[in-house]
Amino acid sequence: MIELHRHDDILEIRLARPPVNALDPELLAALRTAVRAAPGEGARGVVVAGGPNVFSGGMDVPHLMKLDRAALTAAWWGFFQTARAIAESPVPVVAAIGGHSPAGGCVLALCCDYRVMARGPFRIGLNEVQVGLVAPDAIQHLMRRLIGPYRAERLLVAGALVDAEQAQALGLVDELTDAEHVTVRARAWLEELLKLPAEPMLATRRLARADLVAALAGFSESELGGFVDGWYRPDCQAALKALVARLGK
C-alpha cells in the first residue's frame, strides 16, 4: 500500500495503490502508521508522495458503497484520523503532488506544512458537493486557513476543482514544478527548513499550526454520525452511484 524511502533525515512515504491511490482503510492505516512512526525512527521531516498523474483520487467510493453503516463509519473515521496524524506530526510534512488531487487527496495535502504540485493539466480541490456530500467544518477550516474565507466559500459551495496554476495563485499549493521533480523539490524545501535551529523552528511551527490541529482534534464521533447520515440521503446516493458508474467505464 505504501513504499518507504529514506533520504538521510527525511522519510519519503509514497502511496502505492494503483491505479489512482484510492483511499481505502488499509492504505489509510498504512499511511497513518508510517507518519506516526517516522519521528521515533529518526526522521526529522516527511514527504508524502503519490503516483504519476494522480496524487490520490480520494476515498475509494466503490469500496465504501459495499459497506454496511458500521464499516462505513469506521472507514471514514480512519480517514479523519489519518488527516489528523499528518496535521499533528511533530516533524514537518510536505505533500509531493504529482498529479490530480481531488477530495480526500486534497484533504491530506492540506494537512501538510507545504505543498509542491506538478505543473500541467492537473486539478485539486474539495469537490464533495459534486457527489452530494457536505465537507465537515474541520475540513473546510483546512482550506479557509490557506486561501481565506471568501475564496474558500466559493470553491467549497461549488465543489470546484482548480488547475495547478490557479491553485498556486490562490495559495492552495505553494510551489509548481515539472512532474518528475515534485519529490525532489519537496525534499529540497524540507532540507532548507531543517537547517534552522531545530528547537525554535519546531516550537514556532507548533504555535502556527495550533488552529489546524485543534480543528481536526475537535471533530467528534457525533459529527461523523451526521456526516454518515448525509451519505444515505437519496440525492447523495444517486450522485455516488453515478460516480461509480463513470469509474466503471
C-alpha positions in Angstrom: 0.0 0.0 0.0 2.9 2.3 0.6 6.6 2.5 -0.2 9.2 4.0 2.3 12.3 5.6 1.0 14.9 7.2 3.4 16.9 10.2 2.3 19.2 11.0 5.3 16.9 12.8 7.8 13.9 12.8 5.5 11.4 9.9 5.1 9.5 9.7 1.8 6.2 7.9 2.2 4.9 7.0 -1.3 1.3 5.9 -1.8 1.4 2.7 -3.8 -2.1 1.6 -4.6 -2.6 1.8 -8.3 -4.1 3.0 -10.4 -5.1 6.2 -8.5 -4.2 5.6 -4.9 -7.8 5.4 -3.9 -8.0 5.7 -0.1 -9.4 2.5 1.5 -9.0 1.5 5.2 -5.8 -0.5 4.5 -4.0 2.3 2.7 -5.1 4.9 5.3 -3.9 2.7 8.1 -0.5 2.1 6.5 -0.1 5.9 5.9 -1.2 6.8 9.4 1.2 4.3 11.0 4.1 5.4 8.9 3.6 9.1 9.6 3.3 8.5 13.4 6.3 6.2 13.5 8.6 8.4 11.4 9.9 10.7 14.2 10.7 7.8 16.5 12.7 6.2 13.7 14.9 9.3 13.4 13.1 11.2 10.6 13.3 15.0 11.0 10.9 15.6 8.1 8.4 13.6 6.0 7.4 13.7 2.3 4.1 12.2 1.4 4.1 11.4 -2.4 1.6 9.9 -4.8 1.9 8.4 -8.2 2.5 9.9 -11.6 -0.6 11.8 -12.8 -2.6 11.2 -9.6 -1.5 12.0 -6.0 -4.7 10.4 -4.7 -8.1 10.1 -6.3 -9.7 10.4 -2.9 -11.7 7.9 -0.9 -12.4 4.6 -2.6 -16.1 5.2 -3.3 -16.8 1.8 -4.9 -15.4 0.1 -1.9 -17.3 2.3 0.5 -20.6 1.7 -1.3 -20.3 -2.0 -0.4 -20.0 -1.5 3.3 -22.7 -1.5 6.0 -23.2 1.5 8.2 -20.8 0.3 10.9 -18.0 -0.5 8.5 -18.6 2.7 6.5 -18.4 4.8 9.7 -15.2 3.1 10.7 -13.7 3.7 7.2 -14.5 7.4 7.4 -13.2 7.6 11.0 -9.9 6.1 9.8 -9.7 8.8 7.1 -10.2 11.6 9.6 -7.6 10.0 11.9 -5.1 9.8 9.1 -5.6 13.5 8.3 -5.2 14.3 12.0 -1.9 12.2 12.2 -0.4 14.3 9.4 -1.6 17.6 11.0 -0.3 16.6 14.4 3.1 15.3 13.2 5.8 16.7 15.4 8.1 17.0 12.3 7.3 18.9 9.1 5.4 17.1 6.4 5.4 18.1 2.7 3.0 16.9 0.1 4.6 16.0 -3.3 1.5 16.2 -5.6 2.5 14.7 -8.9 -1.0 14.9 -10.4 -4.7 15.2 -9.7 -5.7 15.5 -6.0 -9.4 15.7 -5.5 -11.5 15.3 -2.3 -9.7 13.1 0.2 -6.4 13.5 -1.6 -6.7 17.3 -1.3 -7.6 16.9 2.4 -4.3 15.0 3.1 -2.3 17.6 1.2 -4.0 20.5 3.1 -2.9 18.9 6.4 0.8 19.1 5.3 3.2 22.0 6.0 3.9 22.7 2.4 2.6 21.5 -1.0 4.6 21.0 -4.2 2.4 20.3 -7.2 3.2 19.2 -10.7 2.8 21.8 -13.4 0.3 20.8 -16.1 -3.3 19.8 -16.6 -3.8 18.6 -13.0 -6.6 19.6 -10.7 -7.0 19.8 -6.9 -9.9 20.8 -4.6 -12.6 19.7 -2.3 -15.4 18.5 -4.7 -17.6 16.8 -2.1 -20.7 18.8 -3.1 -20.4 17.3 -6.6 -21.1 13.9 -5.1 -23.8 15.0 -2.6 -21.6 15.3 0.5 -21.0 18.1 2.9 -17.4 18.7 3.9 -17.4 19.0 7.7 -16.3 22.3 9.2 -13.0 20.8 10.3 -12.2 20.0 6.7 -13.5 23.4 5.5 -11.1 25.0 8.0 -8.1 23.5 6.3 -9.0 25.4 3.1 -10.0 28.6 4.8 -6.7 28.9 6.6 -4.8 28.7 3.3 -6.9 30.9 0.9 -9.2 32.9 3.1 -12.9 32.6 4.0 -14.5 34.1 0.9 -12.4 32.2 -1.7 -12.8 29.0 0.3 -16.5 29.6 0.4 -16.7 30.0 -3.4 -14.7 26.8 -4.1 -16.4 24.7 -1.4 -20.0 25.6 -2.2 -19.4 24.8 -5.9 -17.4 21.7 -5.1 -14.8 23.1 -7.6 -11.6 21.6 -8.7 -8.9 24.1 -9.9 -5.9 23.6 -12.1 -2.4 23.7 -10.8 -1.7 27.3 -11.9 -4.9 28.6 -10.3 -4.2 26.5 -7.2 -0.8 28.2 -6.8 -2.3 31.7 -7.4 -4.9 31.1 -4.7 -2.4 29.8 -2.3 -3.9 26.3 -2.2 -0.4 24.9 -3.2 2.9 26.6 -2.5 5.1 25.7 -5.5 4.8 24.3 -9.0 7.5 22.3 -10.8 7.8 19.7 -13.5 6.2 16.4 -12.6 9.5 14.5 -12.5 10.9 17.0 -10.0 8.0 17.1 -7.5 9.5 14.9 -4.8 13.0 16.4 -5.3 11.6 19.9 -4.7 9.6 18.6 -1.7 12.8 17.3 -0.2 14.7 20.5 -1.1 12.2 22.6 0.8 12.5 20.4 3.8 16.3 20.4 3.7 16.3 24.2 3.9 13.9 24.2 6.8 15.9 21.6 8.7 19.0 23.8 8.5 17.3 26.2 11.0 17.9 25.8 14.8 15.6 22.8 15.5 14.0 23.7 18.8 12.8 27.2 18.0 11.7 26.2 14.5 9.6 23.3 15.8 8.2 25.3 18.7 7.2 28.1 16.3 5.6 25.5 14.0 3.5 24.1 16.8 2.2 27.5 17.6 1.5 28.4 14.0 -0.4 25.1 13.3 -2.4 25.0 16.6 -5.6 26.0 14.8 -5.2 23.2 12.3 -4.6 20.6 15.0 -7.5 21.9 17.1 -9.9 21.9 14.2 -9.2 18.2 13.4 -9.0 17.2 17.1 -12.4 18.7 17.7 -14.1 16.6 15.0 -16.3 14.3 17.1 -17.8 10.9 16.6 -21.3 12.6 16.7 -20.3 14.9 13.9 -19.1 11.9 12.0 -22.5 10.3 12.5 -24.1 13.3 10.9 -21.7 13.1 8.0 -22.6 9.4 7.5 -26.3 10.3 7.7 -25.7 12.5 4.7 -24.1 9.6 2.8 -27.5 7.8 2.9 -29.6 10.8 1.6 -31.3 9.9 -1.8 -29.5 12.7 -3.6 -26.1 11.7 -2.3 -26.7 8.0 -3.1 -27.8 8.9 -6.7 -24.6 11.0 -7.2 -22.4 8.3 -5.7 -23.9 5.6 -7.9 -23.4 7.8 -10.9 -19.8 8.3 -9.9 -19.2 4.6 -9.5 -20.8 4.0 -13.0 -18.4 6.5 -14.5 -15.4 4.9 -12.8 -16.6 1.5 -14.1 -16.2 2.8 -17.7 
